[in-house]
Amino acid sequence: MKKLVALFLALCMVLGMVAVASADAETKTGSAQGFGSEVKVTVTVEDGKIIELVVDDSGETYPVPREDSVGKI
């Protein structure tokens, strides 16, 4: 849950920067602490439109299902 909140906040920061973007292609980066590491979001804007959005969560840890719960989900 913390990861999703951190990702949402990072995305909000990046999208806030998009609102003031110029007509030229511009790249902005935002980051926030995730569950296991820092999550970085990079957005590229051209002519007021998002043309690329990259989320780097390579250091994040993901839950592994317990052995007794496999097949119940």
HUTANOR-V728383 format. One record per helix or strand of 3 or more residues. SS is the DSSP state (H for helix, E for strand). FROM is the first residue (numbers start at 1). LEN is the number of residues. If there is no record, write none. Layout:
# HUTANOR-V728383
SS|FROM|LEN + SS|FROM|LEN
This chain:
# HUTANOR-V728383
H|2|17 + E|26|8 + E|38|9 + E|49|8 + H|67|3
